[in-house]
Amino acid sequence: MGILQLIEDFHDEEQRLNWEGTFAEYLELVEKNPHLAQTAHARIYNMIVDAGVEKEEGRTRYHFFDRELFGLEETIERLVEEYFHSAARRLDVRKRVLLLMGPVSGGKSTIVTLLKRGLEAYTRTDRGAVYAIKDCPMHEDPLHLVPDSLRPQFEREFGIRVEGHLCPVCRLNLREQYGGRVDQVRVKRVLFSEDDRVGIGTFSPSDPKSQDIADLTGSIDFSTIAEYGSESDPRAYRFDGELNKANRGLMEFQEMLKCDEKFLWNLLSLTQEGNFKAGRFALISADELIVAHTNETEYRSFINNKKNEALHSRIIVMPVPYNLKVGAEVKIYEKLIEQSDVKGVHIAPYALRAAAMFSVLTRLKETSKPISLVEKMRLYDGEDVEGYSEADVKELKQEHPNEGMSGIDPRYVINRISSALIRQETSCINALHVLRALKEGLDTHPSISKEDRERYLHLLSLARKEYDEMAKNEVQKAFVYSFEEQAKVLLNNYLDHIEAYCHLKKLVDPLTGEEVEPDENLMRSIEEQIGVSETAKKPFREEILIRISSYARKGKTFDYRSHDRLREAIEKKLFADLKDVIKITTTSAVPDEQQLKRINEVTRRLIDEHGYCPVCANELLRYTGSLLNR
């Protein structure tokens, strides 16, 4: 009964939104809320902004895209600021086709789908309400009823600029149905819907020989010619093309550059002048966002064709590269798995991360800086790499502006995960299964050259090495009894000594009461775990003290997790002391009672605290034991 009540509530809400009145009544609404008269581009921009905007570290994050897109924050920021924001202000970019260009499965279609679904929901809100002339096949802006000669006065009075003219159908209805009485013309609220072809259109190219331009601009209704006597009578024409139905909203031009040239010609006047030609009528006004998507190869071919020069300047190209952050790539896989039937199978921790590391490595380009591809991957993911800062990350990104436009796509990874699940016929899949499946799939990948395959095999080995370290850390953490307490003791001891070192003071031995020098061996035994050199030890120690001081000023507690590199050093120091114990316990063929107790305790912790199941926990222990014995 719960779902029936929800359906009833939905029906009631649809009825509430079903407003209808005269143009005079609509003007009263506009006077109270000028926001109703926004253009299509302004509506889309406001929809994005109304979903939430957050400023962080000099960048702007738009929450409208958060649920579906990951790792494309810079692309989204550029898209919103450079295109939608400018277009919303009626700047010239609104007279351009928005072309999303990028590799397959990079997020282009997802961006368009989000905009379409968002518009459907937004027009059901008060902020996004859209009103149109009743019986208009193009759900036309009612303000087009304001005569041209009165529009300057209307703008002075209402502060709203009116652009565009009545379509042939509305012009005919105004004359014959309403006797020219503009104030009596009926206006209704419309709700955008792709299924109902209201405010959202989609055009997809097909066979150029059979596809008709009528798919875009509408067609003559020959069955009515005898009744109305002329092809130029609006009643003898079907205004049902995608450009007609997408008026006031958005039209997606799928694979635009694959279209026959005649389909692109209509975009010339539509983008620049805001109108298009249909049948034997004057130019028809349309206010809509034209968004298309393509890949880089097709775009280069399009640009090199001199016949398309008139359209070149009417296109704004927005590159949409692959994500280059490992953490965001994992979220992409989690989303795709959630949408599939794979979600019933347990995926071990780090299985998706191992695949994500491989994917991101295939998309990165070698740099002239003395930094490895793996270190570059870590920097892009927000990790600390000694000797490099945020400024270096910006330099690395500027070195290859087209970085991310090639490499392994997320769909390939999900396909291989599915293959591994079917082959394993198990309730759980781990990182080794995934990496093995990715390797086997390279032989059958349709677009990978022999050179690429060799490179990808090398990158798979790098991802495997990174996972090996993660696996050892997971087991080592689980083996540490009272890990938090031990880390706290070690941290406090280290901080006491570096504070004395930096302030040129001595420490008091708690047993003898004597003053002693800071223990250099203790400090170095921790710092060497993360490769802090002898020359870099002083800046590193001073950096820690500055971080502690900053936390104190903000009233925050500093612990071993408050500094990423210090956390790593503390963990590695503790783990190093337990390495021999772990090797013996995980590799013993017939463990004794004490060893068996340790194994059971570690397994329990892996399951309860680290997200493993009994299957992958035992596999992890066996694999880590083999690593430690090499």
C-alpha positions as CSV (number, residue, x, y, z in Angstrom):
1,M,0.0,0.0,0.0
2,G,3.0,2.3,0.5
3,I,3.8,2.5,-3.2
4,L,0.1,3.1,-4.0
5,Q,0.1,6.1,-1.6
6,L,3.3,7.4,-3.3
7,I,1.6,7.1,-6.7
8,E,-1.4,9.0,-5.4
9,D,0.8,11.7,-4.0
10,F,2.6,12.0,-7.3
11,H,-0.7,12.4,-9.1
12,D,-1.8,15.1,-6.7
13,E,1.4,17.0,-7.2
14,E,1.0,16.8,-11.0
15,Q,-2.5,18.2,-10.7
16,R,-1.1,21.0,-8.5
17,L,1.4,22.0,-11.1
18,N,-1.3,22.1,-13.9
19,W,-1.8,25.9,-13.9
20,E,-3.7,27.6,-16.7
21,G,-4.8,31.2,-17.2
22,T,-4.8,34.2,-19.6
23,F,-1.8,36.1,-20.8
24,A,-2.9,39.0,-18.5
25,E,-2.8,36.6,-15.5
26,Y,0.6,35.3,-16.6
27,L,1.9,38.9,-16.7
28,E,0.9,39.3,-13.0
29,L,3.0,36.2,-12.2
30,V,6.0,37.6,-14.1
31,E,5.7,41.0,-12.4
32,K,5.9,39.2,-9.0
33,N,8.6,36.8,-10.2
34,P,10.7,38.0,-13.2
35,H,12.7,34.8,-12.8
36,L,9.9,33.1,-14.9
37,A,11.1,34.8,-18.0
38,Q,14.6,33.3,-18.0
39,T,16.2,32.0,-21.2
40,A,17.0,28.3,-21.8
41,H,20.7,28.8,-21.0
42,A,19.9,30.8,-17.9
43,R,17.4,28.1,-16.7
44,I,20.1,25.4,-17.1
45,Y,22.7,27.5,-15.3
46,N,20.3,28.3,-12.4
47,M,19.4,24.7,-12.2
48,I,23.1,23.8,-11.7
49,V,23.7,26.5,-9.2
50,D,20.5,25.9,-7.2
51,A,21.7,22.3,-6.6
52,G,24.6,23.7,-4.5
53,V,28.0,25.3,-5.1
54,E,31.0,24.9,-2.9
55,K,34.3,26.7,-3.0
56,E,37.3,24.6,-1.9
57,E,41.0,25.2,-2.3
58,G,40.5,27.8,-5.0
59,R,38.2,25.6,-7.1
60,T,34.4,25.6,-7.5
61,R,32.5,22.4,-7.0
62,Y,29.0,22.1,-8.4
63,H,27.0,19.5,-6.5
64,F,24.6,19.0,-9.4
65,F,27.1,16.6,-11.0
66,D,28.3,14.9,-7.8
67,R,26.2,11.7,-7.8
68,E,27.2,10.6,-11.3
69,L,30.5,12.2,-12.3
70,F,33.8,11.6,-10.4
71,G,37.2,13.1,-11.0
72,L,36.0,15.7,-13.6
73,E,35.7,18.6,-11.2
74,E,38.0,20.8,-13.3
75,T,36.1,19.9,-16.5
76,I,32.8,20.7,-14.9
77,E,34.0,24.0,-13.5
78,R,35.2,25.0,-16.9
79,L,32.0,23.9,-18.5
80,V,29.8,25.9,-16.1
81,E,31.9,29.0,-15.8
82,E,33.1,29.4,-19.4
83,Y,29.8,28.3,-21.1
84,F,26.7,28.1,-19.0
85,H,27.4,31.2,-16.8
86,S,28.4,33.3,-19.8
87,A,25.4,32.1,-21.8
88,A,23.1,32.8,-18.9
89,R,24.2,36.4,-19.1
90,R,23.2,36.5,-22.8
91,L,26.8,36.8,-23.9
92,D,27.7,35.5,-27.3
93,V,28.6,32.0,-26.2
94,R,24.9,31.2,-26.0
95,K,24.9,31.4,-29.8
96,R,27.3,28.5,-30.1
97,V,26.8,24.7,-30.2
98,L,28.3,23.1,-27.1
99,L,30.4,20.2,-28.3
100,L,31.7,17.8,-25.7
101,M,34.8,16.0,-27.0
102,G,36.5,13.2,-25.4
103,P,37.3,9.4,-25.4
104,V,34.6,6.7,-25.1
105,S,33.1,6.2,-21.6
106,G,34.6,9.4,-20.4
107,G,31.4,11.0,-19.2
108,K,30.1,13.0,-22.2
109,S,26.8,11.2,-22.4
110,T,26.5,11.3,-18.6
111,I,26.8,15.1,-18.6
112,V,24.0,15.4,-21.1
113,T,21.8,12.9,-19.4
114,L,22.2,14.7,-16.1
115,L,21.2,18.0,-17.8
116,K,18.1,16.4,-19.3
117,R,17.0,14.6,-16.2
118,G,17.8,17.7,-14.2
119,L,15.6,19.9,-16.4
120,E,12.7,17.5,-16.0
121,A,12.9,17.8,-12.3
122,Y,13.7,21.5,-12.2
123,T,10.7,22.5,-14.2
124,R,8.6,20.9,-11.5
125,T,9.9,23.4,-8.9
126,D,8.9,27.0,-8.3
127,R,12.3,28.2,-9.3
128,G,12.3,26.3,-12.6
129,A,8.7,26.8,-13.6
130,V,8.1,27.2,-17.3
131,Y,4.9,28.7,-18.9
132,A,4.0,28.4,-22.5
133,I,1.3,29.5,-24.9
134,K,-1.4,26.9,-24.9
135,D,-1.8,24.7,-28.0
136,C,1.6,25.9,-29.3
137,P,3.5,22.9,-30.7
138,M,6.7,24.5,-29.6
139,H,5.5,25.4,-26.1
140,E,6.4,29.0,-26.9
141,D,7.4,31.8,-24.5
142,P,4.2,33.8,-23.8
143,L,6.2,37.0,-23.8
144,H,6.5,36.6,-27.6
145,L,2.9,38.0,-27.6
146,V,4.3,41.4,-26.7
147,P,4.3,43.4,-30.0
148,D,7.8,44.5,-31.2
149,S,7.0,48.2,-30.9
150,L,6.1,47.8,-27.2
151,R,9.1,45.7,-26.2
152,P,11.4,48.6,-25.2
153,Q,8.7,49.9,-22.9
154,F,8.0,46.4,-21.6
155,E,11.7,46.1,-20.8
156,R,11.8,49.4,-18.9
157,E,8.7,48.4,-16.9
158,F,9.5,44.8,-16.2
159,G,13.3,44.7,-16.6
160,I,12.9,41.8,-19.0
161,R,14.2,41.7,-22.6
162,V,12.0,39.8,-25.0
163,E,13.6,38.0,-27.9
164,G,12.0,35.9,-30.6
165,H,8.6,36.0,-32.4
166,L,5.5,33.9,-32.5
167,C,5.6,30.7,-34.4
168,P,3.2,30.3,-37.4
169,V,0.7,28.3,-35.3
170,C,0.5,30.9,-32.6
171,R,0.3,33.7,-35.1
172,L,-2.7,32.1,-36.7
173,N,-4.4,31.3,-33.4
174,L,-4.0,34.9,-32.2
175,R,-5.6,36.2,-35.3
176,E,-8.5,33.7,-35.8
177,Q,-9.1,32.2,-32.3
178,Y,-8.5,35.3,-30.2
179,G,-9.3,38.1,-32.7
180,G,-5.9,39.7,-32.0
181,R,-6.7,40.1,-28.3
182,V,-3.3,39.3,-26.8
183,D,-4.5,39.6,-23.2
184,Q,-7.0,36.7,-23.8
185,V,-4.5,34.2,-25.1
186,R,-4.4,31.1,-22.9
187,V,-1.2,30.3,-21.1
188,K,-0.4,27.1,-19.3
189,R,2.5,25.7,-17.2
190,V,4.5,23.0,-19.0
191,L,6.7,20.3,-17.5
192,F,9.8,19.3,-19.5
193,S,9.8,15.6,-20.4
194,E,12.0,13.8,-22.9
195,D,9.4,11.0,-23.2
196,D,6.6,13.5,-23.9
197,R,8.9,15.5,-26.2
198,V,8.5,18.7,-24.2
199,G,11.5,21.0,-23.9
200,I,14.0,18.1,-24.4
201,G,14.9,16.6,-27.8
202,T,17.4,14.0,-29.0
203,F,18.6,13.7,-32.6
204,S,20.6,10.7,-33.6
205,P,22.1,10.3,-37.1
206,S,21.2,7.3,-39.2
207,D,21.6,6.4,-42.9
208,P,22.1,9.7,-44.7
209,K,20.2,8.4,-47.7
210,S,17.1,7.7,-45.8
211,Q,17.1,10.2,-43.0
212,D,15.0,13.3,-43.6
213,I,15.6,16.9,-42.5
214,A,12.0,16.7,-41.2
215,D,13.4,14.8,-38.2
216,L,14.9,18.2,-37.2
217,T,12.4,20.8,-38.4
218,G,9.1,19.1,-38.9
219,S,7.2,18.2,-42.1
220,I,4.2,18.9,-44.2
221,D,1.0,16.9,-43.3
222,F,-0.2,16.0,-46.7
223,S,-3.5,14.6,-45.4
224,T,-4.6,18.1,-44.6
225,I,-3.5,19.8,-47.8
226,A,-6.9,19.3,-49.3
227,E,-8.7,20.8,-46.3
228,Y,-6.5,23.9,-45.9
229,G,-5.5,24.3,-49.5
230,S,-1.9,25.4,-49.0
231,E,1.4,24.0,-47.8
232,S,2.1,27.4,-46.2
233,D,-0.9,27.1,-43.9
234,P,0.4,26.3,-40.4
235,R,-2.4,23.8,-39.9
236,A,-1.0,21.7,-42.7
237,Y,2.4,21.4,-41.1
238,R,3.6,19.1,-38.3
239,F,5.9,21.2,-36.0
240,D,7.2,18.0,-34.5
241,G,11.0,18.0,-35.4
242,E,13.5,17.8,-32.6
243,L,14.3,21.5,-32.9
244,N,10.7,22.3,-32.5
245,K,10.1,20.1,-29.5
246,A,13.4,21.1,-27.7
247,N,12.4,24.8,-27.7
248,R,12.8,26.5,-24.3
249,G,15.1,23.6,-23.2
250,L,17.8,21.4,-24.6
251,M,18.5,19.3,-27.7
252,E,21.1,16.6,-27.6
253,F,22.7,16.1,-31.0
254,Q,24.2,12.6,-30.7
255,E,27.3,12.0,-32.8
256,M,26.8,15.3,-34.5
257,L,29.9,15.1,-36.6
258,K,28.7,11.9,-38.2
259,C,25.7,13.7,-39.6
260,D,25.2,14.6,-43.2
261,E,26.1,18.2,-43.9
262,K,22.6,19.3,-44.7
263,F,21.5,18.5,-41.1
264,L,24.2,20.8,-39.8
265,W,23.2,23.8,-42.0
266,N,20.1,24.4,-39.8
267,L,22.4,25.0,-36.9
268,L,24.1,28.0,-38.6
269,S,21.1,30.4,-38.2
270,L,19.8,28.7,-35.1
271,T,23.0,29.3,-33.1
272,Q,23.8,32.8,-34.5
273,E,20.3,34.3,-35.0
274,G,18.1,32.1,-32.7
275,N,15.9,30.8,-35.5
276,F,15.7,28.2,-38.2
277,K,13.9,27.6,-41.5
278,A,11.0,25.1,-41.7
279,G,8.7,24.5,-44.7
280,R,7.2,27.5,-46.4
281,F,7.3,29.8,-43.4
282,A,9.3,32.7,-42.3
283,L,12.2,31.9,-39.9
284,I,11.0,30.3,-36.7
285,S,12.4,31.5,-33.4
286,A,13.8,28.9,-31.0
287,D,15.5,29.3,-27.6
288,E,17.4,26.1,-26.8
289,L,20.8,24.7,-25.9
290,I,22.3,22.6,-28.6
291,V,24.7,20.1,-27.0
292,A,26.6,17.5,-29.0
293,H,29.3,15.0,-28.3
294,T,32.0,13.3,-30.3
295,N,35.5,11.8,-30.1
296,E,38.8,13.5,-30.8
297,T,39.4,11.7,-34.1
298,E,36.1,12.7,-35.6
299,Y,36.6,16.3,-34.4
300,R,40.0,16.6,-36.1
301,S,38.5,15.3,-39.3
302,F,35.6,17.8,-39.1
303,I,38.0,20.7,-38.5
304,N,40.2,19.7,-41.5
305,N,37.2,19.7,-43.8
306,K,37.0,23.2,-45.3
307,K,33.3,22.8,-46.2
308,N,32.6,23.0,-42.5
309,E,34.3,26.3,-41.9
310,A,31.1,28.3,-41.4
311,L,30.2,26.0,-38.5
312,H,33.7,25.9,-36.9
313,S,33.2,29.4,-35.3
314,R,29.7,28.4,-34.1
315,I,31.0,25.6,-32.0
316,I,32.5,25.8,-28.5
317,V,34.6,22.6,-27.9
318,M,34.7,21.4,-24.3
319,P,37.3,18.6,-23.8
320,V,36.0,15.9,-21.5
321,P,39.1,13.7,-20.6
322,Y,39.2,10.6,-18.5
323,N,39.4,10.9,-14.8
324,L,43.0,11.0,-13.5
325,K,42.4,10.4,-9.8
326,V,42.5,6.8,-8.5
327,G,40.0,7.5,-5.7
328,A,37.5,9.0,-8.1
329,E,38.0,6.1,-10.5
330,V,37.0,3.7,-7.7
331,K,33.8,5.6,-7.3
332,I,33.1,5.3,-11.0
333,Y,33.4,1.5,-10.8
334,E,31.3,1.4,-7.7
335,K,28.6,3.3,-9.5
336,L,28.7,1.0,-12.6
337,I,28.6,-2.1,-10.4
338,E,25.7,-0.7,-8.4
339,Q,23.8,-0.4,-11.7
340,S,24.6,-4.0,-12.8
341,D,23.8,-7.5,-11.6
342,V,27.3,-7.8,-10.2
343,K,26.3,-6.1,-7.0
344,G,25.3,-9.3,-5.2
345,V,29.0,-10.5,-5.2
346,H,31.4,-9.4,-2.5
347,I,34.3,-7.4,-3.8
348,A,37.4,-7.4,-1.6
349,P,38.9,-4.2,-0.4
350,Y,41.4,-2.7,-2.8
351,A,40.2,-4.9,-5.7
352,L,38.6,-1.9,-7.4
353,R,41.5,0.3,-6.4
354,A,44.0,-2.0,-8.0
355,A,42.0,-1.8,-11.3
356,A,41.7,2.0,-10.9
357,M,45.5,2.4,-10.5
358,F,46.1,0.5,-13.7
359,S,43.4,2.5,-15.6
360,V,44.8,5.9,-14.4
361,L,48.4,4.8,-15.2
362,T,47.4,4.1,-18.8
363,R,46.0,7.6,-19.1
364,L,49.0,9.5,-17.7
365,K,51.8,10.7,-19.8
366,E,55.5,10.6,-19.0
367,T,56.9,13.8,-17.7
368,S,60.3,15.6,-18.1
369,K,60.5,16.0,-14.3
370,P,62.4,13.5,-12.2
371,I,59.2,11.7,-11.0
372,S,57.9,8.2,-11.8
373,L,54.5,7.5,-13.3
374,V,53.4,6.0,-10.0
375,E,54.5,9.0,-8.0
376,K,52.6,11.2,-10.5
377,M,49.5,9.1,-10.0
378,R,49.8,9.5,-6.3
379,L,50.2,13.3,-6.6
380,Y,47.1,13.6,-8.8
381,D,45.2,11.6,-6.2
382,G,46.1,14.1,-3.5
383,E,48.8,12.0,-1.8
384,D,52.0,13.6,-0.5
385,V,55.2,12.8,-2.5
386,E,58.4,14.1,-1.0
387,G,59.9,17.0,-2.9
388,Y,56.7,18.0,-4.7
389,S,53.9,20.4,-3.8
390,E,50.5,21.5,-5.2
391,A,52.4,24.0,-7.5
392,D,54.2,21.0,-9.0
393,V,50.9,19.3,-9.7
394,K,49.7,22.3,-11.7
395,E,52.9,22.3,-13.7
396,L,52.6,18.6,-14.4
397,K,49.0,19.1,-15.7
398,Q,50.1,22.0,-17.9
399,E,52.9,20.0,-19.4
400,H,50.4,17.8,-21.2
401,P,47.1,19.7,-21.8
402,N,45.5,16.7,-23.5
403,E,46.4,14.2,-20.7
404,G,43.5,11.9,-20.1
405,M,42.3,11.8,-23.7
406,S,43.5,8.3,-24.2
407,G,44.0,5.1,-22.1
408,I,41.8,2.3,-20.7
409,D,38.1,3.2,-20.3
410,P,35.9,2.3,-17.3
411,R,33.6,0.0,-19.3
412,Y,36.6,-2.2,-20.2
413,V,37.4,-2.6,-16.5
414,I,33.8,-3.5,-15.6
415,N,33.6,-5.9,-18.5
416,R,36.7,-7.7,-17.2
417,I,35.4,-7.7,-13.6
418,S,32.3,-9.4,-14.9
419,S,34.4,-11.9,-16.8
420,A,36.4,-12.7,-13.6
421,L,33.2,-13.2,-11.6
422,I,31.8,-15.6,-14.1
423,R,35.0,-17.6,-14.4
424,Q,35.7,-17.7,-10.6
425,E,32.1,-18.8,-9.8
426,T,32.7,-17.5,-6.3
427,S,31.0,-15.3,-3.9
428,C,34.0,-13.0,-3.7
429,I,36.5,-11.5,-6.0
430,N,39.8,-9.9,-5.0
431,A,42.5,-7.6,-6.5
432,L,44.5,-10.5,-8.0
433,H,41.4,-11.9,-9.8
434,V,40.7,-8.4,-11.3
435,L,44.3,-7.7,-12.4
436,R,44.5,-11.2,-13.9
437,A,41.3,-10.6,-15.8
438,L,42.5,-7.2,-17.0
439,K,45.7,-8.8,-18.3
440,E,43.9,-11.6,-20.2
441,G,41.5,-9.1,-21.8
442,L,44.2,-7.1,-23.5
443,D,44.6,-9.9,-26.1
444,T,41.0,-9.4,-27.3
445,H,40.7,-5.6,-26.9
446,P,39.7,-4.3,-30.3
447,S,41.6,-1.0,-30.3
448,I,44.9,-1.8,-28.6
449,S,48.0,-2.0,-30.7
450,K,50.9,-4.3,-30.0
451,E,52.9,-1.4,-28.6
452,D,50.1,-0.4,-26.3
453,R,49.7,-4.0,-25.1
454,E,53.4,-4.1,-24.1
455,R,53.1,-0.8,-22.3
456,Y,49.8,-1.9,-20.5
457,L,51.4,-5.1,-19.4
458,H,54.2,-3.1,-17.8
459,L,51.6,-0.8,-16.1
460,L,49.8,-3.8,-14.8
461,S,53.0,-5.0,-13.1
462,L,53.3,-1.5,-11.5
463,A,49.7,-1.7,-10.3
464,R,50.4,-5.2,-8.9
465,K,53.4,-3.9,-6.9
466,E,51.3,-1.1,-5.5
467,Y,48.7,-3.6,-4.4
468,D,51.4,-5.8,-2.9
469,E,52.3,-3.0,-0.5
470,M,48.6,-2.4,0.3
471,A,48.1,-6.1,1.0
472,K,51.1,-6.2,3.4
473,N,49.9,-3.0,5.2
474,E,46.4,-4.5,5.6
475,V,47.7,-7.6,7.2
476,Q,50.3,-5.8,9.3
477,K,47.6,-3.4,10.6
478,A,45.4,-6.3,11.6
479,F,48.3,-8.0,13.4
480,V,49.1,-5.0,15.5
481,Y,47.5,-5.5,18.9
482,S,46.1,-2.2,20.3
483,F,47.5,-0.5,17.2
484,E,46.0,2.9,18.0
485,E,47.6,2.9,21.5
486,Q,51.0,1.9,20.2
487,A,50.9,4.5,17.5
488,K,50.0,7.1,20.0
489,V,52.9,6.2,22.3
490,L,55.4,6.1,19.4
491,L,54.1,9.5,18.1
492,N,54.4,11.2,21.4
493,N,57.9,9.9,21.9
494,Y,58.9,11.1,18.4
495,L,57.3,14.6,19.0
496,D,59.1,15.1,22.3
497,H,62.5,14.4,20.6
498,I,61.9,16.6,17.5
499,E,60.6,19.5,19.6
500,A,63.8,19.3,21.7
501,Y,65.9,19.0,18.5
502,C,64.3,22.0,16.8
503,H,64.4,24.2,19.9
504,L,68.0,23.2,20.7
505,K,67.0,21.8,24.1
506,K,67.7,18.6,26.0
507,L,65.2,16.0,27.4
508,V,65.0,14.6,30.9
509,D,65.4,10.9,31.2
510,P,62.4,9.6,33.0
511,L,64.4,6.9,34.8
512,T,67.6,8.7,35.8
513,G,66.4,12.3,35.8
514,E,69.5,13.2,33.8
515,E,69.4,15.6,30.8
516,V,70.0,13.9,27.5
517,E,70.3,14.9,23.9
518,P,67.4,14.2,21.5
519,D,67.6,10.6,20.3
520,E,68.7,10.9,16.7
521,N,68.5,7.1,16.2
522,L,64.8,7.1,17.3
523,M,63.9,10.0,15.0
524,R,65.8,8.6,12.0
525,S,64.3,5.1,12.5
526,I,60.9,6.7,11.9
527,E,61.8,9.2,9.2
528,E,63.7,6.7,7.1
529,Q,60.5,4.6,6.8
530,I,59.3,7.2,4.3
531,G,62.6,8.1,2.7
532,V,63.3,11.4,4.5
533,S,67.0,12.0,3.7
534,E,69.6,13.3,6.1
535,T,69.5,16.8,4.5
536,A,65.7,16.9,4.5
537,K,65.2,15.8,8.2
538,K,65.3,19.3,9.7
539,P,62.6,20.8,7.3
540,F,60.5,17.7,7.8
541,R,60.6,18.1,11.6
542,E,59.9,21.8,11.5
543,E,57.0,21.1,9.2
544,I,55.5,18.8,11.8
545,L,55.8,21.4,14.6
546,I,54.2,24.0,12.4
547,R,51.3,21.6,11.8
548,I,50.9,21.0,15.5
549,S,50.9,24.8,16.2
550,S,48.3,25.3,13.5
551,Y,46.1,22.6,15.0
552,A,46.5,24.2,18.5
553,R,45.4,27.6,17.3
554,K,42.3,26.1,15.8
555,G,41.5,24.1,18.9
556,K,42.0,20.8,17.1
557,T,43.8,17.7,18.5
558,F,46.9,16.6,16.6
559,D,47.3,12.8,16.3
560,Y,49.3,10.5,14.1
561,R,46.7,10.8,11.3
562,S,47.0,14.6,11.2
563,H,50.0,14.5,8.8
564,D,49.9,11.9,6.0
565,R,53.6,11.3,5.7
566,L,54.0,11.1,9.5
567,R,51.1,8.6,9.6
568,E,52.8,6.5,7.0
569,A,56.1,6.6,8.9
570,I,54.6,5.6,12.2
571,E,52.7,2.7,10.6
572,K,55.7,1.4,8.8
573,K,57.9,1.6,11.9
574,L,55.3,-0.4,13.9
575,F,54.9,-2.9,11.1
576,A,58.6,-3.4,10.6
577,D,58.9,-4.7,14.2
578,L,56.2,-7.3,13.5
579,K,57.4,-8.5,10.1
580,D,59.1,-11.7,11.3
581,V,56.1,-12.7,13.5
582,I,53.7,-12.3,10.5
583,K,55.9,-14.3,8.2
584,I,56.0,-17.2,10.6
585,T,52.3,-17.2,11.4
586,T,51.0,-16.8,7.8
587,T,53.3,-19.4,6.2
588,S,53.2,-22.2,8.8
589,A,51.8,-25.4,7.3
590,V,50.7,-26.7,10.6
591,P,50.3,-23.7,13.0
592,D,50.6,-24.3,16.7
593,E,47.9,-23.2,19.1
594,Q,49.4,-19.8,19.6
595,Q,49.8,-19.2,15.8
596,L,46.3,-20.5,15.2
597,K,45.0,-18.0,17.8
598,R,46.8,-15.2,16.0
599,I,45.5,-16.2,12.6
600,N,41.9,-16.3,13.9
601,E,42.3,-13.0,15.6
602,V,43.7,-11.4,12.5
603,T,41.0,-12.9,10.3
604,R,38.3,-11.5,12.7
605,R,39.8,-8.1,12.5
606,L,40.0,-8.1,8.7
607,I,36.4,-9.1,8.6
608,D,35.0,-6.8,11.3
609,E,37.2,-3.7,10.8
610,H,38.5,-3.8,7.3
611,G,35.6,-5.0,5.1
612,Y,36.8,-8.5,4.2
613,C,34.7,-11.7,4.0
614,P,36.1,-15.0,5.3
615,V,37.1,-16.0,1.7
616,C,39.1,-13.0,0.8
617,A,40.5,-12.6,4.3
618,N,42.1,-16.0,4.2
619,E,43.3,-15.4,0.6
620,L,44.9,-12.2,1.7
621,L,46.7,-13.9,4.6
622,R,48.1,-16.6,2.3
623,Y,49.2,-14.1,-0.4
624,T,50.8,-11.7,2.1
625,G,52.8,-14.6,3.7
626,S,54.2,-15.5,0.3
627,L,55.2,-11.8,-0.3
628,L,57.0,-11.6,3.0
629,N,58.9,-14.8,2.3
630,R,60.3,-13.6,-1.1
